[in-house]
């Protein structure tokens, strides 16, 4: 009986300590400690929302670079949708060509 109570109390202690430690972990990322001439200074830092608002995908400039990499001369953006970017220009053999790239990171070729 004593062993069972002892195991229960040790388990409860581990769970309680985990619950105390978990909420404090994310707060540690938003505190800055500066040490200068005036002594230590502790500041609360707001999260930079611009990082999260940044568009992840293929920009028009990246699409034109990618088209030049495929050998297209004088590339221009024809259309931009949520899923794809179409670049048209003159291909390697002198014919008019349209290149379709996915609108995601790395600009992979679709067609």
N, C-alpha and C positions, 0 to 999 in steps of 0.2 A: 504494500500500500504506500509506503514511504517513497519507494522508487517511482511509482506512478505520479505522485504529487510532485516529486523533484523534477521529472521529465516535463510535466505540464508547466511548472513555473519557469523552467529554463526555456521552453518553447515560447511562452508568453513574453519573456524578457527579450528574446531575439526579435520577435514580431514587433514589440513596442519600440525597440531601438531602431528597427528598419523604418517604421512609420515616422519616427522623429527625424531621421536623417534624410529621407526622400524629399520632403518639401523644401528643404534648405539647399539642395543641390542646384536647381535652376537659378536661384537668387544669386549665387556666387558669380554667375557670368555677367551680371549687370552692375557689379560693384568694382570701382577702380580705386586703387590706393596709390597716391602720389606722395613722394618724400622730397621735399625741397628745402629752401632756406627757412621757411616759416614752420617747418616741422611736417609731420605726416598729415595728409589730407585725404579723407575718404569721401568719394563722390558716387552718386547713383547715376548710371548711364542709361539713357533711353535707347531702345533698340533702333537700329537704322532700318527704316522701312523701305528705303530705296533698293536695298539688296533683294528684298522679297518681291518688289514690284517689277523688277527687271524682267524684260521679256526673254524667254528662253526659246530660241528658234533660230532660223536662218534669216539673217538680215538681207536687204537688197544688195548691199555692198559685198557680202559674202557670196551671194548667188552669182554676181557678175564675176568675181574672182574664180569661182568654181567653173563657170562656163568658159572662161579664158583657159583654165587648166585642161579642159576637155578639147581645146583647140579651136574654139569659136572666136571669130574676129568680129569686132564691133558689137558686142553683146548689149542688149537693152532689155529691161523688164517689160514683159507684156502684160502679165496679170499676177496679182498676189491674193491668195485666198487663205483661209485659216489652215488648210492642210498642205497647200503646195504653192510654189512660185514658178512661173513659166518665164523663161528667158529666151528671146529670139535673137538671131544674128546670122552670120555667114559661116558655114561649116568649113571643114578642111578642104573640100573639093570645090568650093565656090558656090554651093547651093544654099538657099535659104533654109535654115534649120531652127527648130524650136526644141528647147531642152527643158524638161520638167523636173524640178527638184522638190523634195519634201521640205515642208516648213517646220523643221525641227533641228536640233543641235547637230552640227556636222554637215548639213545640207546634202543628204544622200540623194542619188539620182533615182528617179522613179521611171522616167521614160524619155 
